[in-house]
Amino acid sequence: MDPSSDDPFRRLDLKSWTPDQDEPSGENEKSWFRDPSQSDKRWIFKPNRSDRSEYEDRSELVASLLAEQLGVPAAHIRLAMHGEAEGCISKNVVADEKNQLEHASLFLTEYVEDFDPRDRRSRGHNVEWITDILKQIEPPILMVGSGLNALDCFGGYLLFDALIGNTDRHSENWAIEITPKGKMHLAPSYDHATSLGVTTRGTKLETLVADETKISTFLCKARAHRFEGGSKTSLVDFAAAFLATCSSRAITHWTDQLASLNLETAANIITDARMSASACSLAINTVQINRERLLRCLNY
């Protein structure tokens, strides 16, 4: 059975899966596997990092399901276990395994001299160069025919980041999908593990969820620091400003998608992920409050 169509909240044991290869890029150890029943599809296993959060796998899963609700193309996620390690598996985002995936950082090296994707100031990863790249490629394959271009779709990605509090959209956390014929598409969104406030733990978390005013203040502190010059700009303001540079069709589309997001469904998805009561509370408030902030910025 294809795990992407299975119960998303059931943890899969990878002991019968076939190891494929280790992931050479990224900041953390990851390994590729193939499902014996769907051997033409690869999934990457991402173990939880104890120094970050015990719920990274669950936040990644919730984010993928919320992306689906919002209509944002995103990686399919399932909870998984590899040996003693718990984590999640993320289905290869390419539409066809013959397609190649290249991080945006590779393209930025053509624009920015000595570009370093690890640069703390995110030098070169800015709206100008990102826009230039997006104007040269096609929208995600799943969005072809939607009337939205790659720039419009990336605006939706940033709107989604702001909704879930994802501050980790660096140049290796978005990519271009290239077909064998050389056609380039914006790849689906991926890597949302540190979203929904899951890295907030212990006493800090308990104090935070006890006061909704503190939650609002906390959420307003989320900055677009992964973009050059964005360290003082909130995720919400950054997303709204970027979306303003997109087509009028995109602005209307993403605003309508956000406005029609069913908050009860979103809350149920978060609750079903079985994080602690406090972690669930923060995650639910994150989506509800950020949605309101975004709609205000979009003059809805």
C-alpha positions in Angstrom: 0.0 0.0 0.0 1.3 3.5 -0.9 2.1 5.2 2.4 0.9 8.5 1.0 -2.6 7.1 0.9 -2.5 5.3 4.2 -3.6 6.6 7.6 -1.3 9.6 8.1 -1.2 9.3 11.9 0.0 5.6 11.9 3.8 5.2 12.5 5.4 3.1 9.8 8.2 0.7 10.6 10.9 0.9 8.0 12.5 -2.5 8.8 11.1 -4.1 5.6 12.0 -1.0 3.4 15.0 -1.0 1.1 17.8 1.5 2.0 18.6 3.6 -1.0 21.3 6.2 -0.2 22.2 8.8 2.4 21.4 12.4 1.8 24.6 14.4 1.2 23.1 17.9 1.7 21.3 19.5 4.6 22.2 20.0 8.2 21.1 16.7 9.6 21.6 13.0 9.0 18.9 11.7 6.6 18.6 8.4 4.6 16.6 7.5 1.6 14.4 4.3 1.5 12.2 2.6 -1.1 8.8 1.0 -0.1 8.9 -2.6 -1.3 5.3 -2.3 -2.5 6.1 1.0 -4.4 9.8 0.6 -5.3 9.7 3.3 -7.9 9.1 5.9 -5.2 11.7 7.1 -2.7 11.1 8.4 0.7 13.6 10.2 3.0 13.7 9.3 6.7 14.3 12.3 9.0 15.0 11.3 12.6 13.8 13.5 15.4 16.5 15.7 16.9 16.4 15.5 20.7 18.1 18.9 21.1 15.3 20.5 19.0 12.0 18.9 19.8 10.4 15.4 20.4 7.6 16.5 18.0 9.5 17.5 14.9 8.0 14.5 13.1 4.5 15.4 14.1 4.9 19.1 13.2 6.2 18.0 9.8 3.2 15.8 9.3 0.7 18.4 10.5 2.4 21.0 8.2 2.0 18.7 5.2 -1.7 18.2 5.9 -2.3 21.9 6.5 -0.5 22.7 3.2 -3.0 20.4 1.5 -5.9 22.3 3.1 -4.4 25.6 1.8 -3.7 24.2 -1.7 0.0 24.6 -1.4 2.0 21.8 -3.2 4.1 20.1 -0.5 5.9 16.9 0.4 3.8 14.0 1.5 4.8 13.1 5.1 4.2 10.0 7.3 5.4 9.2 10.8 8.0 6.4 10.8 10.5 4.4 12.8 13.9 3.2 11.8 15.4 0.9 14.4 15.0 2.7 17.7 14.8 6.1 16.0 11.5 7.8 15.6 11.0 10.4 13.0 9.1 10.9 9.7 9.5 10.0 6.1 9.0 12.5 3.3 8.2 11.4 -0.2 10.5 12.6 -2.9 8.8 15.8 -4.1 9.6 15.3 -7.7 6.7 14.3 -9.9 8.8 11.7 -11.6 11.9 10.0 -10.3 13.6 10.7 -13.6 13.4 14.4 -12.7 16.2 16.1 -11.0 16.0 18.3 -7.9 18.3 21.2 -7.4 18.3 23.5 -4.4 17.8 27.2 -5.1 21.3 27.8 -3.6 22.8 26.3 -6.8 21.1 28.9 -9.0 22.0 31.7 -6.7 25.7 31.0 -7.2 25.2 32.3 -10.8 24.0 35.6 -9.4 26.0 36.2 -6.3 29.8 36.0 -6.1 31.0 33.6 -3.4 27.4 32.8 -2.5 27.3 30.8 0.8 24.0 29.1 1.7 25.2 29.0 5.3 25.8 32.7 5.6 24.2 34.0 8.7 23.1 37.2 7.0 21.6 35.2 4.1 23.6 37.4 1.7 22.2 37.0 -1.8 19.1 35.1 -0.8 16.9 38.2 -1.4 13.7 39.1 -3.1 15.4 40.5 -6.2 17.4 37.4 -7.0 14.7 35.0 -6.0 12.2 36.8 -8.2 14.7 36.7 -11.1 15.0 32.9 -10.8 11.3 32.4 -10.4 10.5 34.4 -13.6 12.7 31.9 -15.6 11.0 28.7 -14.5 7.5 27.1 -14.6 5.1 26.7 -11.7 5.1 23.4 -9.8 4.0 20.6 -12.0 0.8 20.1 -9.9 0.0 23.8 -10.5 0.4 23.8 -14.3 -2.8 25.1 -15.8 -3.9 26.9 -12.6 -3.2 30.3 -14.1 -0.5 30.9 -11.5 3.2 31.3 -12.4 6.2 30.2 -10.3 6.4 33.6 -8.6 2.8 33.4 -7.7 3.2 30.0 -6.3 6.3 31.0 -4.2 4.2 33.8 -2.8 1.8 31.0 -1.6 4.7 29.2 0.0 5.7 32.3 1.9 2.1 32.8 3.0 2.1 29.2 4.2 5.4 29.8 6.1 3.8 32.8 7.8 0.7 30.8 8.7 2.6 28.0 10.4 5.5 30.1 11.8 8.2 28.5 9.5 11.3 30.6 9.9 13.6 28.1 8.0 13.0 28.9 4.3 16.7 29.2 3.5 18.1 28.7 0.0 18.4 24.9 0.5 14.8 24.7 1.7 13.2 25.4 -1.7 14.2 23.9 -5.0 13.8 23.6 -8.8 12.6 20.4 -10.4 14.2 19.7 -13.8 12.7 17.2 -16.3 14.9 15.1 -18.6 14.1 17.6 -21.4 15.5 20.4 -19.3 12.2 22.1 -18.4 12.4 23.7 -15.0 9.6 23.9 -12.4 9.4 25.2 -8.9 9.4 22.1 -6.7 6.7 21.5 -4.1 7.4 23.0 -0.6 9.3 20.8 1.9 11.1 20.7 5.3 8.6 22.3 7.7 9.8 20.4 10.9 10.5 23.5 13.1 7.1 25.0 12.5 4.1 25.5 14.8 6.3 26.4 17.8 7.5 22.9 18.4 11.0 24.0 19.4 9.4 25.8 22.4 9.5 23.4 25.3 9.4 23.0 29.1 8.6 25.8 31.4 8.8 28.4 28.6 6.0 26.5 26.7 3.8 26.1 29.8 4.1 29.8 30.6 3.4 30.8 27.1 0.2 28.8 26.6 -1.2 30.1 29.9 -1.6 33.6 28.4 -3.0 34.2 24.9 -1.5 37.7 25.0 1.9 36.2 25.4 1.2 33.8 22.5 0.4 36.7 20.2 3.6 38.5 21.2 5.6 35.4 20.7 4.2 34.8 17.2 5.0 38.4 16.2 8.6 37.8 16.9 9.0 35.2 14.1 11.3 36.9 11.6 12.2 36.3 7.9 15.8 36.0 8.9 16.6 33.4 6.2 16.2 36.2 3.6 18.8 38.9 3.2 17.6 42.0 5.1 14.7 40.1 6.7 16.0 39.8 10.2 13.8 42.7 11.4 10.8 41.8 9.3 8.0 39.6 10.6 7.1 36.5 8.5 3.6 37.9 8.1 4.8 41.3 6.7 7.4 39.6 4.5 4.9 37.2 3.0 2.3 40.0 2.4 5.0 42.3 0.8 6.2 39.5 -1.5 2.6 38.6 -2.5 2.0 42.2 -3.4 4.7 41.7 -6.2 2.8 38.8 -7.6 -0.1 38.9 -10.1 -3.5 40.1 -9.0 -4.8 36.6 -9.7 -2.3 35.2 -7.2 -3.3 37.8 -4.5 -6.9 36.9 -4.9 -6.3 33.2 -5.0 -4.1 32.9 -1.9 -6.2 35.4 0.1 -9.4 33.3 -0.7 -7.6 30.1 0.1 -6.5 31.5 3.5 -9.9 33.0 4.2 -11.6 29.7 3.5 -9.2 27.6 5.6 -11.4 25.7 8.0 -10.0 26.4 11.5 -11.9 23.5 13.0 -10.4 21.1 10.5 -6.9 22.5 11.2 -7.4 22.1 14.9 -8.5 18.5 14.5 -5.4 17.8 12.4 -3.2 19.2 15.1 -5.0 17.3 17.9 -4.8 14.0 16.0 -1.0 14.4 15.8 -1.0 13.6 19.5 1.5 16.1 20.8 1.3 17.2 24.4 -1.7 19.4 25.3 0.5 22.5 25.6 2.2 21.8 22.3 -1.2 21.3 20.6 -2.5 24.5 22.2 0.5 26.5 20.8 0.2 25.0 17.4 -3.6 25.7 17.2 -3.1 29.2 18.3 -0.3 29.7 15.8 -2.5 28.9 12.9 -5.5 30.8 14.2 -3.6 34.0 15.2 -1.3 34.0 12.1 -4.3 33.6 9.8 -5.9 36.6 11.3 -2.7 38.6 11.1 -2.2 37.7 7.4 -5.8 38.5 6.4 -5.5 41.9 8.0 -2.2 42.6 6.1 -4.0 41.5 2.9 -6.8 43.9 3.6 -9.4 41.1 3.7 
